[in-house]
Amino acid sequence: METNETPLVTTDGLTKTYPSTSSGRRGDRVAVDRVSMTVRRGEVYGFLGPNGAGKTTTLRMLLGLVRPTAGTASVATDRIGALIEGPGFYPYLSGRDNLRTVARFRGYADTEVDRVLERVDLAARGSDKYKGYSLGMKQRLGVAAALMGDPELIILDEPTNGLDPAGMADMRALVVDLARGGQTVLLSSHLLAEVQEICDRVGVINGGTLLLESTVAEMRGGSSLRLRATPEPVALAVAMRLAGDDGVRGTPAGLSLDLPADAAPHLVRELVTAGVDVHEITPTERSLEEVFFEMTAATREKEPVS
């Protein structure tokens, strides 16, 4: 996916507070706390956080649906498609007629309805009434509405909610395809494997606070080597000599060394020279999930904020 450094979405100190409604509590409840983020043109940006972290409130402020308490949000295009929370359609109309209603309101031809139904693989079920749709089909119809008019920026709030594994794979493929076509996708999710697979950069939010903004690769860090060898004290000494005292950690599966995968042959030679029997040496990478839980451990007990 080709991206450039030109920002399409920028927030600066974006904040939203609500009056506290809990008895015995004073002051305002902070839903979003001074979030500053940047989404670049042509990228898939993953807005990552647990349920209640402040993702939806932030997206609503970007779209002008919620007024910020402080800070600013700037979107450098008026061609925006969005699916925020669950889609809302008329239950007694078919999927196609619901989209026709949306299309006429926005000034699009009926041919646009057929195009987006095809794009989300609902063309064969377009004549069925919305009330008979499964949760996953309703979600895909909402995404279809967001794709009308070929928007430059597409904001999707938890787009794989309600989808089965095959539907989730199809949705991920669609998001990647949109970005390859030059569109920018801002995708919120609490599914870390999903974000790791399709996003160029991520912003991690928890308790209303943006903890980090970086590429997925930078967030995961470099690769490491897992080593099982005996005698372990000698293996540990060799490992510390090569990776440094702080670059070696004991785990239930053996030793973890902060060394790249291409260092494995040299490590094996040094271990064998020292009389160590090498039982296993495996390159490993931290998953986004591991990094995320490390980052949010200190704030995990905060009250959910929406």
Buried (B, 14 or more C-beta within 10 A) or exposed (E): BEBEEEBBBBBBEBBBBEEEEEEEEEEEBBBBBBBBBBBBBBBBBBBBBBEBBBBBBBBBBBEEEBEBBEBEBEBEEEEBBBBBEBBEBEEEBBBBBBBBBBBEEEEBEEEBBBBBBEBBBBBEBBEBBBEEBEEBBBBBBBBBBBBBBBBBBBBBBBBBBBBEEEBBBBBBEBBBEBBEEEBBBBBBBBBBEBBBBBBBBBBBBBBBBBBBBEEBEEBBEEBBBBBBBEEBEBBBEBBBEBBEEEBBEEEEEBBBBBBEBEBBEEBBEBBEEBEBEBEEBEBBEBEBEEBBEEBBEEEEEBEEBB
